[in-house]
Amino acid sequence: MAVLREEFTLCGLIAGAGAGAGQGLLGLEPGPDPDRVLLTDRGRTATLYKVSDQKPLGSWSVKQDQTITCPAVCNFETGEYIAVHDDKVLRIWKDEDVNLDKVFKATLTAEVYRIHSLPHTEPLVLFKGGAVQTLDALLAAPQQEIENVISDEVIRWSEAFMETQQPVLIFTTEKNGNYFVYVQKVNPNILHKYKLEQEESSHPLSFAAYTKNNILTLLCLYSNGYVYKILMSLQHSVPEEEQILSKSLLLKTVVSDTALKGASLAILDKDHVAVLGSLDSPPNIAKECLSIWNTKFQTLQTSKELPQGTSGQLWCYGERFFLTHGKVLTVIVYKCETSSLAAAVGKLKDTQTSGMRTVSSYVNWNMLQEDDLGSPHAQQSVTAKTESKRTLRLRRNNVAKVQRDTLTVEQLLSDIKDSSQNDVEEELWQFLSNAEMSDFQATVGYIITGLVNRCKTEPTFYPRNCLVQLIQTQGLSYSLCPDLMAVALEKTDVHLLQLCLQQFPDIPEAVTCACLKAFLSIDDDNLQGTNVNLDSVISYIDITLNDQVKKQSATVQNGFSSELMEEDSCDTQLTPKPHVVDTEELCPVGPQKAALLNAILYSAYSETFLLPHLKDLSAQQVILFLRYLQYLYIKCSEKVTMDFPGMLSPTIYQIMDWMCLLLDAHFTVVVMLPEAKGLLFSLHKFVRAQARFYSELNKIEGSLQELQRTKPQKDVGLYSIEMLELV
Amino acid sequence: MGEFQVHRVRFFAYMPAGIRCLAHSPRSARLALARTDGALEVYNFAANYFQEKGIPGHETRTTEALCWATGDRLFGAGLGGDVSEYDLEKLRVKYSLDGFGGPIWSMAADPSGTQLAVGCEDGSVKLFQVLPDKIQFERSLDRQKGRIMSLSWHPSGTRIAVGSIDLLRVFDVKSGHAIQRILVDRHPQGLYRRECVVWSVAFLSDGTIVSSDSVGKVQFWDSEKGTLLETHPVSSSAVLCLAVSEEEDSIVVGTSEGAVYQFQLLPVKWGSAESKWVRTKPFQHHTHDVRAVAHSATALISGGLDAQLVIRPLMERVHGKGYDAVLRKFTFPHRRLVSCAKKARLLLFQFPQHLELWRLGATDSAGKDGDILPVSRAPEHLLQLKSKGPEHICCSCISLCGSWIAYATTSRLHLHRVHLENGSVRVKRVSKVPKLLCSAHQLLCSADSTSLFVASDQGAVHVLKLLEPGRCGHLQTLRPNSGSAQAVYLLTASVDGDWLAAASGDWEINVYSLRHFKPHCTVPVYNCAVTALAIHPVTNNLVIAHSDQQVFEFSITDREYTTWSRKVQQHGLHKGWLERDTPITHITFNPKQPAHILLHDTYMFCILDKSLPLPDDATQLMNQTTLKQLSEKARRGCAHAFKICKKYQPLLFVDLLEEGSLVVVERPLMDIKTQLPPPVQQKKFGT
C-alpha cells in the first residue's frame, strides 16, 4: 500500500526571483547524495538543500543581467555542479566556490535544452536542436558545430537512463499538435525517431519513462486524464524509418469528461505512479491534488489535496515528492510497498503506519541523533542511514582511484616528512580509502603525529583537510596526538578545535580552557566565513534572523533608517518578512561562536582541575560567557523538556554547572564589575523565580505522594466484599 | 465467564509456630521439622517438598532435638526430659522414655544408627540402644559439670564431641571418659564476662571439631591436640546452629540475626592439596533467629522463629532446571485449616488449641469487576471452642448446614451440635461419641449432614451417624482391600452420598461405595503425593491434585481416568503451571457450571474450564489482564482452560458459596510478622 507520510516545507519561493512562482521552478535535481537536492529557480539562482534539515547548504547566482536557462545538475563523478545560463554559457563549479562569475565557463555554439547527469557516466548535454553530446566531448572542443537534428520541433520533455551500461536519452518533441519521440543512444551514436499516435480530443501533458531489460516504457499522461503506456525496444542498432508508436491505456485518472490541466506524472515503482494535477470539472473550482495510483490494479492508493495550488511540477527522489505548493517548495514523504491484490483493495494490514512512525523525520531530532550517532558530522540524511560519510566517500574514492596501487603506512609517514601539502593530502586520501587494516587506530595516530610534528617545525605547512578527515575517522583521542590542539589553537582553526572538542573524550581542562579563551576572544565577524558545524545551535538560534537583526541594530546605531537597507539585502534571504525581535532574547554571540562554546560546554571536565584555569579568563570574556550562558539557560527553561533538541546541544545541567563554575572562579571580579551588575540582577531574578516555582512544585509533589500513600491502605481491612470477574 | 462476589476474609489470625529443629534424612529424602509448639512435620523432598505428614503439637512437649536413625525411624527429645519415637504411619508419638537427666538439649544418632547419644541438663551424656521396637538405656558417659548443649558423633562412632557452657569436650565412647577438654574463648570484645554457650558442634572425620557459639564465632578445633585451628567471627550475636554436608566440604550455620552463612572447604590455591574453610555465601531470608539448619546434597535448609522454612538450592550442586533449582519458602501448612458451611455461610478456623466460628458478612449492592462493595452486615464472630487438655487439635470440620462441628486431637474425637437461632448461638457437646481405638486424622461431614467420616489409621475410615437432636453412633468402618498401614489424610464424599474417596499416606486412593459400605475401586497409584481430592457433584468424577502439580480426573462409575484427563496427560500441562511453588490444597466445584473446577494453592486460585482448549507453553498462562482488554469476540480465540487469579495472596482457603459468591481466606505475611517478637536489634547505617 502506498501512503503519503508527513509533509514539510523545504524552502519558500521568492516571487521576485525570475518569472514568478506561478511558473514554478526551472528544475530540481538530485544532489551529490540522496539527502541533498539542487534547486534552480527561473531567475538567477541555484541552491543546494539538505532535505532532512530543511537547510540550504549553498547558493550560487549568476550576474544581474543573466538568467539560468538550464537546471543545475550535479556531476556525480566529480561532485561538481553544472548549469547553463543564457542558453549557451556553461558553468561548472564546486561546493567551495562562491561566485559563479569566477568559475569555469565555456561558451557553446548551440542552445542547450538540458543537461542530464547519471551516476557512473559523463553528463549528457541535450541541445535544443536535438543533438546530444557528452560533457567531456563538448568541453574538449566547446566551439564545435552542433548539428540540428529536429527541424522546428520543440522539445517538451527529456530523460536519460543507463541501460546495459550505456546511457540512453529519450526526449519528446512537438510540432503542430504532433508528438514525436526520439531515443538517442550515445555510444555508439544511434537515434531512433518515433511518432506518437494522434488523439483527437486531448494532448499529452506529461511524460515519464523507465527502462528494464532493454525495453523502454514511456508513460504518457493525456489531458483527458488517461495514462497510456508505450513500449519501445532499445535493441535495434540500425536507425529505421520513422515508426508510429501504438499506445495502450494503462490508467484512467479521471472519471468523467473532465479535463486535466497542468498535470505531471511520476513513476514510483513498477506498479505505482503519482499524478499531480488540477481537475477542471465545470461545477467545481479547479482542485489540485497529488495522487498515487496503482497501475496493476488501477486503483487510487492515496491522494492529497493541495488547496494553495501548484505549478504542476512534480519531482520525486528517494521516496520524497517535491512540489511547489503555494509559495513554498513542499516535500512529501511517501512509502510505496509492493503491490498485492490485498494492498490494492486496501485490505492489507499496514503494520508500519499503524505504529508511531507518523512522527516526521525532520521534527524528531532524537531519531536523527540516533541515526547519525556513528558519525556526528556526517551530512547524511535519515534515509541513507547505513552509510556514514566516511565510508561513502571512501567508496566513491575507491571507484575513482581503484587503479592506483596501495600505500603502506611507512611510505606515507616518510612522505609526510618532506612532500608538499597537496601531495600529502592526496596520498592520505588514497591511504584512507584503502584503509581496512586491523590496527586502524594506531595507524591514524602515527599519521596524525607525523603531520602535527611537521606542522610544528614548518609553520607554513598546515594540511587542514587531512587533519579534519583524520579526526572524523573517530579513531583519535587527545592522548594520541597531544600537540594537535595546540597547533590548531595557534592557527586559530576553530573548526578543527570544535571537532576535537566534540570527538576527543580526554581533553585536559587546561586545553579546554585555552580553547574557551580563544573562542571568546575571536571576533564574531571573523567567524562568519568559517565552516563551523552549527548543528548544536540550530535548535534555538534562528541563524538568518540573527544575522538580520544584527544588521538592523547596526544600522540603527549609525543613525540610518533600516528600511532601505533591508530591501537591498532581502534578495537572498529566505524569510519573507523581517521579524520584530525583542533584544532581550537575542543571543549575545553569533551562531558560530555559540556553536563553538557549546562544544566547550559539551566536553568532559573535572571541576577541581578546571577551576584554576578558568581564572585565566579576562573580565570581559567572563561577562560575555556568562551572558551567553544566561541566554542558554533562559532559552532552555522555556522548553517544556528543559532540553534543546538535537545532538551536541548542551543540557540544562551542563549549562548550570558551567554557570556555577564561572561564578565561583570569578566571583570577586563579577561582583566588582559595574557592567556585570545588570546581568547578575536579571540572572538572580530568573533563578529566584524558578526556585520559587519549583518549591511550589515540591509542595504539590508532597501532597500527591501523600495521596498515593493513602490509597492502597484503603482495602487493608479484615473483611471486604469485592467483585471479581474471570473471563 | 464468571463474575463473583468475593468475601475477602483476613480475620483468621493464624500464627504458624516457630521452627525449633530440623533433621534431614538423605536416605529417605525427607526432612523432619519440629516446631516450638511441639508439632512435627515431615517434608518429602522427592514429592516437590510436600508436607506429607504432620503430628499435632502438645502443650508439654517441646522438642529440642530430632534425629533419624536406621533410615526412617524418627526420634525426638525435649526439655521434658523424654526421648520419644514418632510413629510416622499412625502419626502420633509411639512411645516416650525418661532420660533421667533433666531436660534434654541435644541428641544424635551414631553413624550406624544403633545408638542414640543424649545430652542432658545435668551434664551427662546418655547412650540409648536402638532396638527394633523400642530404645533401651545403655549407659552414661562420665558426668561433667555444666549442661550439655550440643553433641556430635565422630563418623567412626568411637568419639563424641560435646558442647557445653564455655567449653568443648571429647568423649571416648568405649571407655566413657572425657579425653579432651577445650576452653572456648568467652569474651569476644572488651571486659564483659559473658558465658559462652556452645550452641552446636560437628565432629568431622579428620578429627576436626567445628563449634558455633553464643559470641558469634564459628571455630575449628583439632580434637587430638585441643588447639584452635581457625576462627571465623560470623555475627555479633549468637551462631545458633550448624550442619555439615555429607561430603564434609560444606557447612551451613545460622545466626540469631536471621542470616545463614555457608562455609566451604576450598583449596588454598588452584590445584593445591592444602585446603581451608572459607566463608562463602551469606543469605538473609529470615528476620528472626535461625534456630535450625540442615544441609542436603543440593540445598541449604534453614528454619527460624519466624516460622519460615527456607530451602535455598546451591546452584553449583543442582543439575538442570528442576523443582530443586529454585529457592523455596514455606510459611503455611499444606493442610486445610479452614472449613466452610456453604449453606449457612459459616467459616470454621482451626487453631492449635481452639476453634473459631465466624459468620460471613453480606452486602446488598452489586458492582462490576474490581469494585469494593459496601458491607451491609459485618462478619460476626459466633463462637470460640476451646479444646481441653494439653493435646493440640489435629483436624476439624463443620457440616455444610453449619449445625455440626467436629474436631479431633490425637486421642479424642469431639463432636458438637450447634443451634443458630435468630442471632444467638447454642452449642451442645455430644456426650457419647463412640470411643474409637485409634486417632482421627481427617474429618468430613456428608453433604446432607447425616454422617461424619473419620479418617483413621491403617487406611480405615469410620462412618459415624449423626442423629438429631445431638446424638451419634458408629455405623461402619471402611477398610481398603489392600491392607494399607498408613493413615488416611484426605477425605472427600460425593454430594449424592454414594461415594467416598480416601487418600492414605502411601498415596493410595480408595473409593468406597457408601450405599454398600464396601470398597468400590482403587485409583491407580501415582508416584507423587496427593494434595487434594474432590468428587464432582454432577458427574461424580474424582478430581485429584498431586504435589508435582498434576491434575487427574477419575471416573468413579467407569473406574478409569476420564477422556479429559487423558487429554491433559497427552497434551501436558503448561510449564508455568508445573513450576508453581505450592501444592493445590483444596478443590471445589461450581454446580451451575459443570465444566469448571476451582483449585487453589497459596498464591493463586484457578478456575479450570474443561470446555476450553489447554494452553501450550507458548501461550501466556496468566492471561486474565490481557483477556480483559480484548473484545468479547477476541477473547474467545485467546481464552484457555486456566483462569487464574493472583489477586488474593497468600491464600489459606477458597471455596464457592451459593449464588456465585466466593470466600477467600487470606493471611497476609505482614500480619504474621507484626505478631512476632522483635528481632535482634541490628544497627543499620543511617538509622
Chai-1 contact restraints between the chains, C-beta under 6 A:
chainA,res_idxA,chainB,res_idxB,connection_type,confidence,min_distance_angstrom,max_distance_angstrom,comment,restraint_id
A,L718,B,R10,contact,1.0,0.0,6.0,A-B,restraint_1
A,L718,B,F11,contact,1.0,0.0,6.0,A-B,restraint_2
A,Y719,B,V9,contact,1.0,0.0,6.0,A-B,restraint_3
A,Y719,B,G361,contact,1.0,0.0,6.0,A-B,restraint_4
A,Y719,B,P379,contact,1.0,0.0,6.0,A-B,restraint_5
A,S720,B,R8,contact,1.0,0.0,6.0,A-B,restraint_6
A,S720,B,I372,contact,1.0,0.0,6.0,A-B,restraint_7
A,I721,B,Q5,contact,1.0,0.0,6.0,A-B,restraint_8
A,I721,B,H7,contact,1.0,0.0,6.0,A-B,restraint_9
A,I721,B,T363,contact,1.0,0.0,6.0,A-B,restraint_10
A,I721,B,L373,contact,1.0,0.0,6.0,A-B,restraint_11
A,I721,B,V375,contact,1.0,0.0,6.0,A-B,restraint_12
A,E722,B,V6,contact,1.0,0.0,6.0,A-B,restraint_13
A,E722,B,R8,contact,1.0,0.0,6.0,A-B,restraint_14
A,E722,B,I372,contact,1.0,0.0,6.0,A-B,restraint_15
A,M723,B,G367,contact,1.0,0.0,6.0,A-B,restraint_16
A,M723,B,K368,contact,1.0,0.0,6.0,A-B,restraint_17
A,M723,B,D369,contact,1.0,0.0,6.0,A-B,restraint_18
A,M723,B,D371,contact,1.0,0.0,6.0,A-B,restraint_19
A,L724,B,F4,contact,1.0,0.0,6.0,A-B,restraint_20
A,L724,B,V6,contact,1.0,0.0,6.0,A-B,restraint_21
A,E725,B,E3,contact,1.0,0.0,6.0,A-B,restraint_22
A,E725,B,D369,contact,1.0,0.0,6.0,A-B,restraint_23
A,L726,B,M1,contact,1.0,0.0,6.0,A-B,restraint_24
A,L726,B,G2,contact,1.0,0.0,6.0,A-B,restraint_25
A,L726,B,I607,contact,1.0,0.0,6.0,A-B,restraint_26
A,L726,B,K643,contact,1.0,0.0,6.0,A-B,restraint_27
A,V727,B,M1,contact,1.0,0.0,6.0,A-B,restraint_28
A,V727,B,L627,contact,1.0,0.0,6.0,A-B,restraint_29
A,V727,B,K628,contact,1.0,0.0,6.0,A-B,restraint_30
A,V727,B,R635,contact,1.0,0.0,6.0,A-B,restraint_31
